[in-house]
Amino acid sequence: MIQRDLHAEFILTLALVAASIERWAIEFRHLQRTEVLEAEEFFAKGQKGSSAMPHKRNPITSERLTGLARVIRGHAVAALENVALWHERDISHSSVERVIFPDSCTLLDYMLDLLARLTEQLIVYPENMARNLELSRGLWHSQTVMLALIKKGLTREQAYELVQRNAMQTWQAKHAGTPEADFKHQLLRIPRWHGT
């Protein structure tokens, strides 16, 4: 009898690929949210959107990919349950494998095809990406600044404290409504420290 851990490894590999596809799908779903809208799925003329909100374009392909990844993960659990057999002679695995092998392979093939079509037809909004980056007032540069300070001779702790303190001041100024407050201007106000 073939050891069922080999079968489990195969189904687990399929589940890992499906999980990677799901990671993409979740990111696309987030990018399509109204308040983000950096990318969205293609929406054909006459296609129905949300049943409750007619204006809404649901990311149906991404949602389908997310759900199908769960199905394949469930099959991976069933494959693991098949590893331990009584005296390696019972056939309790047989009924399970007749379902999980064809279903997992067929589902993953379908998911890969869906993902390919989704990415080929993805609508991207670079202007919204730039707008969303600007919302942070340049704070996304914090790691770059911290690493540059370390290269200039500060310890990691000194650089982290300096960058974090000024990042927090930038956030406070932003939430206070100070229009000119951004991370770069906040940093430029710091007196030169240890030759940096």
C-alpha positions in Angstrom: 0.0 0.0 0.0 1.3 3.5 -0.8 2.0 5.6 2.2 -0.7 8.3 2.4 1.7 10.9 3.7 2.8 11.2 0.0 -0.7 11.9 -1.0 -1.1 14.4 1.8 2.0 16.2 0.6 0.6 16.5 -2.8 -2.7 17.9 -1.6 -0.9 20.2 0.8 1.1 21.6 -2.1 -2.1 22.3 -3.9 -3.4 24.0 -0.8 -0.3 26.2 -0.5 -0.6 27.3 -4.1 -4.3 28.1 -3.5 -3.4 30.0 -0.4 -0.9 32.1 -2.5 -3.7 32.8 -5.0 -5.9 33.8 -2.1 -3.3 36.3 -0.8 -3.4 38.0 -4.2 -7.2 37.9 -4.2 -7.5 39.5 -0.8 -5.1 42.3 -1.8 -7.2 43.0 -4.9 -10.3 43.1 -2.8 -8.7 45.6 -0.5 -7.4 47.7 -3.4 -11.0 47.9 -4.8 -12.5 49.3 -1.6 -14.2 52.6 -2.3 -11.9 54.5 0.0 -8.8 53.0 -1.5 -9.6 52.3 -5.2 -6.1 51.8 -6.5 -7.2 48.9 -8.7 -10.4 47.1 -9.5 -11.7 44.1 -11.4 -13.0 44.6 -14.9 -16.7 45.4 -14.9 -18.5 44.6 -18.1 -21.3 46.7 -19.4 -24.6 45.5 -18.1 -22.9 43.5 -15.3 -24.8 43.5 -12.0 -23.1 44.9 -8.9 -24.1 44.7 -5.3 -27.8 43.6 -4.8 -28.2 46.1 -2.0 -26.1 49.0 -3.5 -26.5 49.3 -7.2 -23.6 51.7 -7.5 -21.1 49.1 -6.0 -18.9 47.0 -8.2 -18.2 43.8 -6.2 -14.8 42.1 -6.7 -16.6 38.8 -7.4 -13.7 37.0 -9.0 -11.4 37.8 -6.0 -14.1 36.7 -3.6 -14.6 33.5 -5.6 -10.8 32.8 -5.4 -10.8 33.4 -1.7 -13.7 30.9 -1.1 -12.2 28.2 -3.3 -8.9 28.4 -1.5 -10.8 27.5 1.7 -12.2 24.4 -0.1 -8.7 23.2 -1.1 -7.4 23.8 2.5 -10.3 21.6 3.7 -9.2 18.9 1.4 -5.7 19.2 2.8 -7.1 18.4 6.3 -8.9 15.4 4.8 -5.6 14.2 3.2 -3.8 14.5 6.6 -6.6 12.5 8.2 -5.9 9.7 5.6 -2.3 9.3 6.7 -2.9 7.0 9.7 -4.6 3.7 8.7 -5.2 0.6 10.7 -2.3 -1.7 10.1 -2.0 0.2 6.8 -4.6 -2.1 5.5 -8.0 -0.4 5.9 -9.6 1.5 3.0 -11.1 4.4 4.8 -8.9 6.7 2.7 -10.4 5.5 -0.6 -13.7 7.3 -0.4 -12.0 10.5 0.7 -9.4 10.4 -2.1 -12.0 9.9 -4.8 -13.3 13.3 -3.9 -10.3 15.4 -2.8 -7.9 14.4 -5.7 -10.1 15.3 -8.7 -11.7 18.3 -6.8 -8.5 19.8 -5.6 -6.8 19.5 -9.0 -9.8 20.8 -10.9 -10.3 23.6 -8.5 -6.7 24.8 -8.6 -6.7 24.7 -12.4 -9.8 26.8 -12.4 -8.3 29.2 -9.8 -5.2 29.7 -11.9 -7.2 30.4 -14.9 -9.4 32.9 -13.0 -6.3 34.7 -11.6 -4.7 35.0 -15.0 -7.9 36.6 -16.4 -8.3 38.8 -13.4 -4.7 40.2 -13.6 -4.9 40.6 -17.4 -8.1 42.7 -17.1 -7.2 44.5 -13.9 -7.9 48.3 -14.0 -5.2 50.2 -12.2 -5.5 53.8 -11.0 -2.0 55.3 -10.5 -3.4 58.7 -9.5 -5.2 57.1 -6.6 -2.0 55.3 -5.6 -0.2 58.6 -5.5 -3.0 60.3 -3.5 -3.1 57.4 -1.0 0.7 57.7 -0.5 0.4 61.4 0.1 -2.1 60.7 2.9 0.8 59.5 5.0 2.5 62.9 4.6 5.7 61.1 3.6 5.8 58.8 6.6 6.4 55.8 4.3 10.0 57.0 4.1 10.6 56.4 7.8 12.6 53.1 7.4 14.8 54.7 4.6 15.5 57.7 6.9 16.3 55.4 9.8 18.7 53.3 7.8 20.4 56.4 6.4 21.0 57.7 10.0 22.5 54.3 11.0 24.9 54.5 8.0 25.9 58.0 9.2 26.9 56.6 12.6 23.9 56.6 14.9 23.0 53.4 16.7 19.9 51.7 15.6 18.2 52.7 18.9 19.1 56.4 18.4 18.0 56.4 14.8 14.7 54.6 15.6 13.9 57.0 18.5 14.7 60.1 16.4 12.6 58.9 13.4 9.7 57.7 15.5 9.5 60.9 17.6 9.4 63.0 14.4 6.9 60.6 12.7 4.6 60.9 15.7 4.8 64.7 15.6 4.0 64.5 11.9 0.9 62.4 12.7 -0.2 64.8 15.4 0.2 67.8 13.1 -1.7 66.0 10.4 -4.6 65.2 12.7 -4.5 68.7 14.0 -5.2 69.9 10.5 -1.8 71.6 9.9 -1.7 71.7 6.1 2.1 72.1 5.7 2.9 69.3 8.1 4.8 66.5 6.4 7.6 64.1 7.5 10.3 65.8 5.4 9.7 69.3 6.8 9.5 67.8 10.3 12.9 66.2 9.8 14.5 69.3 8.3 13.7 71.2 11.5 16.0 68.9 13.5 19.4 70.4 14.4 22.3 68.4 13.0 23.1 65.6 15.4 26.5 63.9 15.7 27.4 65.0 12.1 24.3 63.5 10.5 
